[in-house]
């Protein structure tokens, strides 16, 4: 279960590391896939990474169907 789900759209818009809790998750969408975070609780939108020709580890990729599933189950969604 994800407590806070952070949807990050731009590479310069990462939330501060001290704002992220252990049960939170960051999902990089759109241009945010151009800059990968240094924390562990993140994934990138597969379609956005492919469209921008960005190499992301396979275990960190998630398609839109899976992203929607997490959005529906998260306690809180924050678009950053």
Buried (B, 14 or more C-beta within 10 A) or exposed (E): EBEBBBBBBBBEEBBEEEEBEEEBBBBBBBBBBBBBBEEEBBBBBBBBBEEEEBEBEEEBBBEEEBBEEBEEEBEEBBEE
